[in-house]
Amino acid sequence: MRQVSTKRLILMLSGWAAGDGPLHKKLAGALRHAIERGDLAPFLRVPSERSLAQALAVSRATVVAAYDILRSEGLLTSRQGSGTWVSVTRSRTGGLPPTAALFPWVHRISPEHKVVGLPSGIIDLSAIALSAAAPVLEGLQSMTDHDWTALTSVQGYFPLGLSLMREAIAQDFEQRGIPTSEDQIIVTTGAQQGLDLIASAWLQPGDGVVVEDPTYAGALPVLRKAGARVLPAPMDGQGLRMDTLDQLIAQETVKLIYLNPTFHNPTGTVLSKARRLQITSQAKNKGIMLVESTVQADLSLSGAPPPQYLAASRLHDGVLTIGSMSALFWTGLRVGWIRGPAQSIFQLGQVKGTLDLGTPLVDQLLAARLLPRVHEVAQWRRNQLRERLELVASMLVKLLPEWTWEAPSGGTSLWVKLPHEGASQFSQVALRHGVMILPGSSFSARGAYDDHLRLPFVIEPPALRMGIERLAAAWAEYTARRATSPSLASATSNNGSWS
């Protein structure tokens, strides 16, 4: 009988403790929805009451009571010596991995196919969702009747993207010192789809993919969905460590290297120029695909120009560069791109054509108007993020002096180190205090960094202020519970790995 890991189950239950009511009833409700959605399939063994209680930072009695409710409803079955599993009745087998398990910061879809946002009053620090920059509204308002007539007269499908959008992207690369033609560009529905297209086009089950450790959390489910063996490579203050990369390449069959080298998410690290050249040269010599995400590359907080893209070195003609409008202009503008060799772009276009036939044309028209203003918007966003970072930093020093971090030179979040492991459990306590935050283990292919949290500073200052205050209250409760509960402390002594 298969068993769902405690870690995976907690991701399925994302947001379970929010709202009013007894904890055991809220936990039972979240488990019930997971079963009815098909996320928890029949005959799947669930974690023991003790291990789930430890991971959720609640009493064992809370889990016992929740399981009792589901047993009385016929959703769970227990047998002494065999554990507890999902019953056959009333459950539906899902065909796809649950959204919350793949992307815990994404608001879920209910069984009635309605969007389920966070309960009222919850402050979401789990996502990096930026509000629209002023030029976005200006761009929308500048659309004329002629623009709409011209756009709506377009016939056919454009899996590679509108020519005007591809030209605008190519021009942006040109201005960054990277000669680019339109046939080297495909427009995607955000950077997330960009990585998904690459994985679908070239990865086969068992292929080795090197990622930074920690890495962008959204990359991990995409690579695993493709059946890749994700090979985590540790980082230091200059980015991906070359000794580890060399060792992985020598010991493993590596098909692809995925990097987030400029204002890395979640750490804010910038890969040094020397390592950029070393990695690019190494990938070229070994015939390894090299994929660079530049999503946060324009979010310099210091104002200093960021290092050039990997493709600028021209050491590896096959570099695939992923970019997006969402991090700089607006999270709701789901327009991204991939730059690469023309033949590779053609292959990606064939894959995209089977998925959505093309990114929405209205979004592309708006993006094409906005992209030439990238430097103007970067300055505006820089000022906004600086102010919010200063607010967060000052409050952390005052309210949470035990937490430490390195001031990032760019990006949208702090990579906060806790005085001990247990970030996964603390995030559950924080949720009960009205704030959602992701533990460091969410960003690690090996489940490490459970002594870290990613703390974005992108939401409005009043909400940020309240969020930090709630985190401080949650931390006080958690540390008090940890001091008086040996089982809670011991559960965090294994580098955050959950069984």
C-alpha positions in Angstrom: 0.0 0.0 0.0 1.4 3.4 -1.0 1.8 6.2 1.5 1.7 9.9 1.1 4.6 11.6 2.8 4.0 14.1 5.6 5.6 16.8 3.5 3.4 16.2 0.5 0.3 16.0 2.6 1.0 19.4 4.2 1.4 21.0 0.8 -2.0 19.6 -0.2 -3.4 21.1 3.0 -2.0 24.6 2.2 -4.0 27.2 4.2 -5.9 24.6 6.2 -5.7 26.5 9.6 -7.0 29.8 8.3 -10.4 31.1 9.4 -12.5 30.5 12.4 -13.5 27.3 14.2 -11.8 24.5 16.1 -8.5 23.3 14.6 -9.6 19.6 14.4 -12.7 20.5 12.3 -10.6 22.7 10.0 -8.1 20.0 9.6 -10.8 17.4 8.9 -12.3 19.8 6.3 -9.0 20.2 4.5 -8.4 16.5 4.4 -12.0 15.9 3.2 -11.5 18.4 0.3 -8.2 16.7 -0.6 -9.9 13.3 -0.8 -12.9 14.7 -2.7 -10.6 16.4 -5.2 -8.8 13.2 -5.8 -5.5 14.4 -4.5 -5.6 11.6 -1.9 -6.5 8.5 -3.8 -8.2 5.3 -2.5 -5.9 3.0 -0.5 -3.3 5.7 0.0 -1.9 5.5 3.5 -1.9 8.8 5.4 0.8 9.7 8.0 0.4 8.6 11.6 -1.4 10.9 14.0 1.9 11.6 15.8 4.0 12.5 12.8 1.3 14.7 11.2 0.8 16.5 14.6 4.5 17.2 14.8 4.7 18.5 11.3 1.6 20.8 11.8 2.8 21.9 15.2 -0.5 20.9 16.8 -1.4 18.5 19.5 -1.8 14.8 18.7 -5.4 15.1 20.0 -6.2 17.5 17.1 -5.2 15.0 14.5 -6.9 12.1 16.3 -10.1 14.1 16.4 -9.8 15.0 12.7 -9.2 11.4 11.7 -12.1 10.3 13.8 -14.4 12.7 11.9 -13.3 11.3 8.6 -13.6 7.7 9.8 -17.2 8.4 10.8 -17.9 9.8 7.3 -16.4 6.7 5.7 -13.5 8.6 4.1 -10.7 7.0 6.2 -10.2 3.4 7.3 -7.9 2.3 10.1 -6.6 -1.0 11.3 -4.4 -1.7 14.2 -0.9 -2.4 13.0 -1.7 -1.3 9.4 -2.2 2.4 9.9 -4.9 4.6 8.3 -5.7 5.0 4.6 -8.2 6.6 2.3 -11.3 4.5 1.8 -12.7 3.6 -1.6 -16.0 5.2 -1.1 -16.7 8.9 -1.8 -13.2 9.6 -3.2 -12.3 10.5 -6.7 -9.0 9.6 -8.3 -7.3 12.7 -9.7 -5.4 12.5 -13.0 -3.0 15.3 -12.3 -0.8 16.2 -9.3 -2.7 18.6 -6.9 -2.1 22.2 -7.6 -1.3 23.0 -3.9 1.2 20.2 -3.9 2.9 21.6 -6.9 2.6 25.3 -6.2 1.6 25.9 -2.5 1.4 29.7 -3.1 -1.2 29.3 -5.8 -4.8 29.8 -4.7 -6.7 26.6 -5.1 -9.7 25.5 -7.1 -12.6 24.1 -5.2 -14.5 20.9 -6.1 -17.2 23.1 -7.6 -14.5 24.6 -10.0 -14.6 28.0 -8.2 -11.5 29.9 -7.4 -10.7 29.6 -3.7 -8.6 32.5 -2.5 -7.1 32.9 0.9 -9.7 33.5 3.7 -10.3 37.2 4.5 -7.7 38.6 6.8 -4.9 36.3 5.8 -1.7 38.1 4.7 0.0 36.2 1.9 3.8 36.3 2.2 4.1 33.0 0.3 4.0 34.5 -3.2 5.9 37.2 -5.1 2.9 38.9 -6.7 3.7 42.5 -7.7 1.1 45.2 -8.3 0.9 46.9 -11.7 3.4 49.6 -12.5 1.8 52.9 -13.6 2.8 52.4 -17.3 0.6 49.3 -17.4 -2.5 51.3 -16.9 -1.2 54.0 -19.3 -0.6 51.4 -21.9 -4.1 50.1 -21.6 -5.6 53.6 -21.8 -3.5 54.4 -24.9 -5.1 51.7 -26.9 -7.1 53.3 -29.8 -9.9 52.1 -31.9 -7.4 51.6 -34.7 -5.4 49.3 -32.4 -8.4 47.2 -31.5 -9.6 47.0 -35.1 -6.1 46.0 -36.4 -5.8 43.4 -33.6 -9.3 41.8 -34.0 -8.8 41.6 -37.8 -5.9 39.2 -37.3 -6.7 35.6 -38.3 -5.1 32.3 -37.5 -2.9 31.1 -34.6 0.5 32.3 -33.5 2.2 29.7 -31.4 5.5 31.6 -31.8 3.9 34.9 -30.9 2.9 38.1 -32.7 5.7 39.5 -34.9 5.6 42.9 -33.2 6.1 41.3 -29.8 8.9 39.1 -31.0 10.5 42.1 -32.6 10.2 44.1 -29.4 11.9 41.3 -27.4 14.7 40.9 -30.0 15.3 44.6 -29.8 15.6 44.4 -26.0 18.2 41.7 -26.3 20.0 43.9 -28.9 20.2 46.7 -26.4 21.7 44.3 -23.9 24.5 43.5 -26.3 23.1 40.2 -27.6 22.4 40.2 -31.3 19.0 38.6 -31.8 16.6 38.1 -34.7 12.8 37.5 -34.5 13.2 33.8 -35.4 15.2 33.4 -32.2 12.2 34.3 -30.0 9.1 32.5 -28.9 6.5 34.3 -26.8 5.2 32.3 -23.8 2.4 32.6 -21.3 4.8 33.7 -18.6 8.2 32.3 -17.6 6.7 29.3 -15.9 5.4 28.1 -19.3 8.8 28.8 -20.8 10.5 26.2 -18.5 7.6 23.8 -19.0 8.0 24.0 -22.8 11.7 23.4 -22.6 11.1 20.4 -20.3 8.4 19.0 -22.6 10.6 19.5 -25.7 13.8 17.9 -24.6 13.7 16.1 -21.3 13.0 12.4 -21.1 12.4 10.4 -17.9 15.7 9.8 -16.1 17.5 12.8 -17.6 19.7 14.6 -15.1 19.0 18.3 -14.5 21.3 20.4 -12.3 19.6 23.2 -10.3 20.9 25.5 -7.7 20.1 24.5 -4.1 18.0 26.4 -3.1 16.3 27.1 -6.4 13.1 28.7 -7.7 10.4 26.6 -6.1 8.2 26.5 -9.3 11.0 24.9 -11.3 11.0 21.7 -9.2 7.5 20.3 -10.0 8.0 21.2 -13.7 11.2 19.2 -13.9 9.8 16.3 -11.9 6.7 16.2 -14.0 8.9 15.6 -17.0 10.5 12.7 -15.1 13.9 14.4 -14.7 16.4 13.5 -12.0 16.8 16.8 -10.2 20.4 17.2 -9.1 20.8 20.0 -6.5 24.1 21.9 -6.5 24.8 24.0 -3.3 25.5 27.8 -3.5 27.7 30.2 -1.7 27.9 34.0 -1.8 29.0 34.0 -5.4 26.2 31.7 -6.6 26.5 28.1 -7.8 29.6 26.4 -6.5 31.8 25.2 -9.3 33.4 22.3 -7.3 29.9 20.7 -6.8 28.9 21.3 -10.5 32.2 19.7 -11.7 31.6 16.7 -9.5 28.0 16.3 -10.6 29.0 16.5 -14.3 31.7 13.9 -13.7 29.5 11.5 -11.8 26.1 11.9 -13.5 24.7 12.1 -17.0 23.6 15.7 -17.1 21.2 16.8 -19.8 20.5 20.3 -18.7 21.6 23.0 -16.2 18.9 25.4 -15.0 20.1 28.6 -13.4 18.6 31.7 -11.9 21.9 33.7 -11.7 20.9 37.3 -11.3 19.1 38.3 -8.1 18.4 34.6 -7.4 15.1 33.6 -6.1 15.0 33.0 -3.1 18.5 34.1 -1.9 19.1 37.3 -3.9 22.6 36.1 -4.9 24.3 37.2 -8.1 26.4 34.6 -9.8 29.9 36.0 -10.3 31.2 36.9 -13.7 34.0 34.4 -13.5 31.6 31.6 -12.7 29.2 32.6 -15.5 32.0 32.1 -18.0 33.1 28.8 -16.3 29.6 27.4 -16.3 28.9 28.5 -19.9 32.1 27.1 -21.2 31.7 23.8 -19.2 28.2 23.3 -20.6 29.4 24.0 -24.1 32.3 21.5 -23.8 30.1 18.8 -22.3 27.2 19.2 -24.7 24.8 20.2 -21.9 21.8 22.4 -22.4 22.0 25.7 -20.4 18.8 27.4 -19.4 19.0 30.9 -17.7 16.0 32.5 -16.0 16.3 36.3 -16.2 13.0 37.0 -14.5 14.4 39.2 -11.7 17.5 40.5 -13.6 16.1 44.0 -13.9 15.3 44.3 -10.2 18.6 45.8 -9.0 18.1 47.5 -5.6 21.5 49.3 -5.7 21.0 50.8 -9.2 24.2 49.2 -10.4 23.8 47.4 -13.8 23.5 43.6 -13.4 25.9 41.3 -15.1 25.2 40.4 -18.7 23.1 37.4 -19.6 24.9 34.1 -20.1 24.1 34.3 -23.8 26.2 37.5 -24.1 29.5 35.6 -23.7 28.8 33.7 -27.0 30.7 30.8 -25.5 27.6 28.5 -25.9 25.4 29.2 -28.9 22.7 26.9 -27.4 21.9 28.9 -24.3 18.1 29.3 -23.8 17.2 32.5 -22.0 13.8 32.7 -20.2 12.3 36.2 -19.5 9.0 37.6 -18.4 7.0 40.9 -18.0 5.5 39.8 -14.7 8.3 40.5 -12.2 8.9 44.0 -13.4 5.7 45.3 -14.8 2.8 43.3 -13.3 2.3 39.8 -12.1 -1.1 39.7 -13.9 0.6 40.3 -17.3 1.4 36.7 -18.2 3.7 37.3 -21.1 7.2 35.8 -21.2 9.7 34.6 -23.8 12.5 32.3 -24.6 15.5 33.3 -26.7 17.6 30.6 -28.3 18.8 29.1 -31.6 16.3 29.4 -34.4 15.9 25.6 -34.7 15.3 25.3 -31.0 12.7 28.0 -31.1 11.0 26.2 -34.0 10.8 23.0 -31.9 9.4 24.9 -28.9 6.8 26.4 -31.2 5.6 23.0 -32.2 5.2 22.0 -28.5 3.4 25.3 -27.7 1.1 24.7 -30.6 -0.2 21.5 -28.9 -0.8 23.3 -25.6 -2.5 26.7 -26.2 -1.9 27.7 -29.9 -0.4 30.9 -28.7 -0.3 33.5 -25.9 -3.3 35.9 -25.8 -2.9 38.6 -28.5 -4.2 41.5 -26.3 -1.6 40.7 -23.7 1.1 40.6 -26.3 0.0 44.0 -27.8 0.2 45.6 -24.3 3.5 43.9 -23.6 5.0 45.1 -26.9 4.1 48.7 -25.9 5.6 48.4 -22.4 8.9 46.6 -23.1 10.7 49.7 -24.5 10.0 51.4 -21.1 11.9 48.7 -19.2 14.6 51.1 -17.8 12.0 53.6 -16.7 9.9 51.0 -14.9 13.0 49.4 -13.4 13.8 52.7 -11.7 10.2 53.1 -10.4 10.1 49.5 -9.1 13.5 49.9 -7.5 12.4 52.8 -5.4 9.2 50.9 -4.4 11.1 47.8 -3.4 13.8 49.7 -1.5 11.2 51.4 0.7 9.5 48.1 1.5 12.8 46.3 2.2 13.8 49.1 4.6 10.5 48.7 6.4 10.8 44.9 6.7 14.5 45.1 7.8 13.8 47.6 10.5 10.9 45.6 11.9 12.8 42.4 11.9 15.6 44.0 13.8 13.1 45.3 16.4 10.7 42.3 16.6 12.7 39.3 15.6 16.3 39.9 16.4 17.1 36.2 16.4 16.5 36.0 12.7 19.4 36.9 10.4 19.8 37.6 6.7 22.2 39.1 4.1 20.9 42.3 2.6 20.2 41.5 -1.1 21.5 43.7 -3.9 18.4 42.9 -5.9 15.3 40.8 -6.2 12.1 40.8 -4.2 12.7 38.8 -1.0 14.9 38.2 2.1 16.4 34.7 2.6 16.0 34.6 6.4 17.9 32.2 8.6 16.3 31.0 11.8 18.4 30.2 14.9 17.4 26.5 14.5 15.5 24.2 12.1 11.7 24.0 12.2 10.7 26.5 9.5 8.1 24.0 8.1 6.5 23.7 11.5 6.7 27.4 12.2 5.0 28.2 8.9 2.0 26.2 10.2 1.9 28.2 13.4 2.3 31.4 11.4 -0.8 30.5 9.3 -2.8 30.2 12.5 -1.7 33.8 13.3 -3.0 34.9 9.9 0.1 35.0 7.7 1.1 32.5 5.0 4.9 32.0 4.4 7.0 29.4 2.7 9.8 27.5 4.6 13.2 27.1 3.0 12.6 23.4 2.3 10.1 24.4 -0.4 13.0 25.7 -2.5 15.3 22.7 -2.1 15.2 19.6 -4.3 16.5 17.6 -1.3 14.2 19.2 1.3 17.0 21.1 3.0 17.1 24.6 4.4 14.4 24.0 7.0 16.2 26.6 9.1 15.3 29.3 6.5 12.2 31.3 5.3 11.7 33.3 2.2 10.2 36.7 3.2 9.0 38.7 0.2 8.8 42.5 0.5 6.4 43.2 -2.4 3.0 43.8 -0.8 1.7 47.2 0.4 3.5 48.6 3.5 0.5 48.4 5.9 0.0 44.7 5.1 3.8 44.1 5.3 3.9 45.8 8.7 1.0 43.7 10.0 2.5 40.6 8.5 5.8 41.0 10.4 3.9 41.7 13.6 2.0 38.5 13.2 5.1 36.6 12.4 6.7 37.9 15.6 3.6 36.7 17.6 3.7 33.4 15.9 7.4 33.0 16.6 6.9 33.8 20.3 4.3 31.0 20.4 6.4 28.6 18.4 9.5 29.0 20.5 7.6 28.7 23.7 6.0 25.4 22.5 9.3 24.2 21.3 10.9 24.8 24.7 8.3 22.8 26.5 7.7 20.0 23.9 10.7 17.6 23.4 8.8 15.9 20.5 8.4 19.2 18.7 12.1 20.0 19.1 13.3 16.6 18.1 11.1 16.6 15.0 13.2 19.5 13.6 16.6 17.9 14.3 16.9 16.0 11.0 17.5 18.9 8.6 13.8 19.2 7.9 13.3 15.8 6.2 9.8 14.5 6.8 8.9 10.9 6.5 
